Amino acid sequence: MISVNWRASTLPLLNVDPIDDSTEQQITLLLNAERHRYLAHHTLPAGPVMPGALQLEYLVEVALEYATQSAQMVEFEALTVRNFVAERWLLIDKKTTALPVSVRIDAVQHQGNDIVIDASLWSERVNKAGKRLGQRRHATARIAFHHHALQPSIATNPCDDLSPFGVDKQWLYRELMFSHGELLQSLTGQMALDRQAQTIVAGYSCGDLEKAWFSDDATGFVLSPLGVDSAMQLGCMLSLYLDQRPRFPVSFERVTRFRAHPTNAPCVLHAKLNALEQNDAWLDMVICNQAGECVMELAGVKITLASDQTFPEHLLAQVTERCEVTEVAHDL
């Protein structure tokens, strides 16, 4: 094992100078609106929020850098994230200009040729006077880097079994996905449903949006935060369609990356409902590229009730009113 020099990292989220209190098993970075442009595009009434998909990317990038330097891992064929849990929102107070955020390496295991790393994401609590009050944990995950290829395990419905429709993209983000500003508006509005409304398929494109999340046009993400967030958007939309109850993602049982996510080419999302309860719903999701190859699987995605209120029915009624049947579902 060798020591880790975080400043040597070329990964997009880590390619900045860490704060001096970083250690071999922890990197601390400054979260600020100047570099982190996406913060102005993912907001709640209380202020900007880091997307859960980006929390996941932070954990994966830190684990990859640690495995590359400390364990001298040269490359990997696939990676698996298990038991990702977003314990609390990483909220940037409207009066806060910058917030220290840390990722810790909690445990490292070698399982054959694979490297398995437990990691967690923390933020610094700071009072109005700027005094640090200690850290609180936001997310945890176990990341495994595999030296062998993995095969997809989640079946997807053929497009011929689905009824295609279109939703106006501007209306979709203005009325339903109103927490997502321009840099997160990746869904194209071309979608399809099965007869039981248990499966929804949608087209999306990261285009240049993801690159613009950061002031230095960061590229080369390990997972693609906007790709994962697009899947979460679609899952939450399916939840609204089924029982008019707004839910948000809180955990994934498994995320598997089979190949690099396309940077500019459109992708297709498949979301399948596994269970729906009063407060919670569980889905399996698949991201495919234009060639139909599986890029990523998200299994056991849990979305939970955001409030006790149902979504305004008149808005959901407009989904049907604004749907225009398309001729070919394969055009998603």
Phi, psi and omega in degrees: 000140177239165181286162183254128175252096184298331182292345180274354184292141174251004178292145192300321182281338185258355185280049175219164179289122177287162176290149188301337183276012173294146179234182182298328183248018176205133173243134180242126182236162181259123178266116180218155185291337182294312178275320186270076185297331182300338182300328179283354184243005177222091191230151169241171179306329181281345180141185179294147181228135173289125178302143178302327179297329179281327172303316179298316180298321177301313181299317183292316181295318179294318178297319180295316180296320180295316180294323181292316183274308188285318181261002177056040176286129184273314181202170177218153180270325180206161174224150180232131173251126179242144174055048172285124180233122173269098188286327179202155177296144172262092187263132177261112180302142183302334182269355183269127180271334180205148183223125175290129179234133183239146169241128182251142169270111186268330180197150179226132178230149172247115180245093188066234177270357182271149175246127183241126186231129171268131182223158180216151182248131184230155172231157181273131172276126183232133180276180184298335180275359180089006181279135178285135184245011182107171185256155173229145185273141181246326185204152177222156178193159171246122185246128179242131176255121186256139177266011177227153180289150176245155180254140177301149183235353182259120180285146177242148179286137173299144182300334181295339181272003185245153177260114184282151174206165178235142177237136179299122185298316181297318178294319182305314183276339178281322188255325184256308182260052189288349176279351184256112177280189190304319185287351178246007184270079188262334181294137183276340185098349176273117187220173176206147181233150170274173186296328181273000183055036177260343180231133176230138180238141183213148173269147175210162178213129176283329179048229177264005184296310185298321179298328182277000178299334184235150184295337180262019177053054183298137177222173177081032178297151181288316182254323191091094179302320181288328175298314178294319179295325177299320177298319179294321177301315182293320178297318179293325178293320177297322177299316178298320182295324187281316184219017175060027181246124181286126178231159178227152184288141179233339182198156172233133173289321182206138169234125179240127177257119181264328181204169182295142178286136178301143182274319183240337184286146177297156177230169178237133179254134172243124178236127181238126178283128177260324181202145179226119177241180184301317183257328190237156173220152180233136183225157166248143185222146181227136174250126179239150175272184184295335179278359181084006179280143180283120179271318186205145171242140173236106186254142178063042177286122180256126173241137187237158186300130180275332179199172179279355184265147173276159180289145181306122185296330182294331177287318179294326177297329180290338176301312180294317182297326184268356180287133174240120183296131177261160187280322187233116182293336182292351180279002181305000000 
